Amino acid sequence: MKYVIGFLVAVILGMVLWTWFTLHWSYSDGERAGFLQKFSRKGWICKTWEGEMALVTLPGTVAEKFAFTTRDDDLAKKLSADVGKRISVHYEQRKWIPTSCFGDTEYFVTDVQETQQVPTQP
């Protein structure tokens, strides 16, 4: 019985350490710019801020969508005010997070800046 309890404690401790590691270690980071088209707070129990940007290289081209998560409420206020605007975000990619309770995507936005609108071609 002592070995079973020790094994269960080791498994739980391992899961906690793995979750902490995946939430604090960044696989990659970078910048993306586009139009913020959707931003909302989602989740049944664990509420997270989820957004979607349309990445447009030139006016008239097909947009690529960039889905992201943020866990910072102050940053979420900034993003909420920028819906419909062209923005630039700094993100960190975090792989292998064991549950969607921390976010629906593996891209976590850490900063946002409003950018200039792309001029349209005549």
Secondary structure, DSSP 8 states (H G I E B T S, - for coil): -HHHHHHHHHHHHHHHHHHHHHHH--SEEEEEEEEEEEEEEE-SSS-EEEEEEEE-SSTTS--EEEEEEE--HHHHHHHHHTTTSEEEEEEEE----S-GGG-SSSEEEEEEEE--------
